[in-house]
Amino acid sequence: MLKNLSKAKWGYVTRRVSEHDQLQVSGTVPAPRLGDFVVAKVVRLGDLDHLENVHGRRVQMFPGDLIVGAFGNRYATDFYEGYLPSANEPVHLLTAGGLIGTVASAHTSKSGPTELEVLGGLTDSTGAQMSVEDVMVDLPPDAVPALGTIVVLGSSMNAGKTTVASAIARGLSLAGIQVGAGKVTGSGSGKDHWSYLDAGADVVTDFLDFGMASTFGYPHDRLIETMIAIRNHLAAGGAEVAVLEIADGVLQHETRALAAQLPGFSDQVVLAVGDALGAVAGIGVLDELGVKVAVVSGLVTASPLASREAASATGLPVITPGEFAGGAALDLLPQVGVPTGARPNELVELGGPSA
């Protein structure tokens, strides 16, 4: 039985796992369950030829490498659709962060997936199978940030949600406000986490801290509870404002389920879109759920002409990430409680919109 994990490469989804030298590999392959940690061997490299480690570094993989990841599902319209593997199905690397499952479909721009052989489950010093849920944070007490909750949604993947959320965090942070940022849904990856921190968020958390390596396939009630817990965690950590990002587009069924909870939960909703039509359609979908969009942003703002189209079609302000970072983020807050003279005088340019 393989026991030595000293040469293994640990994916980002294992970032809450500690005391690696006390952990082992079980002698049998566990029946796949969402969130269970497993050890696998790289059989053949595919489109994902690197692993994002717990520090965010891209670690090159080679055939024969041992990696530690977690079973899960993936929903990505621009990459892989993947699910827990069943008996005799091939096993693949679904994300660079270490999510493991079986690819069901792929975007035409992607080549074949990296093939894995699961060697066994990751077990603790007593031999018990370990899961993401075993290392989750304690549920925080109910707490609402003093200056409110801002939620960023998207019309689709890669509409600019993370760039917008980070820009809002940047603008609020520059104004001297304690900002918390959280990713509510998605697949475990460090890029959003680091983006929020780099923008100046004082406290950052995501679904991985609450027991899920990927949120796709979990019951809606669990996701709703997690969204509330993420906000509570940020508030308990001292955040005056919580900026929350919900993954994927508003047509994705889990995103829709969470969006339906936003009336009474969020103080402002920002919609990131790729074009004016996406803005019109996204606002229409959210309106049916009783959600009022305050501002349109995202990839559409890369074009002044497209921004004017979106503003004309929706009647809403269209704000660039640079404008949010430069002070427009303060307009998302209630007038009371904003520090006097807090608005920065200069715009801060951020990189182009991303997922």
Order of alpha helices (4+ residues) and beta strands (2+ residues): beta-beta-beta-beta-beta-beta-beta-beta-beta-beta-beta-beta-alpha-beta-alpha-beta-alpha-beta-alpha-beta-alpha-beta-alpha-alpha
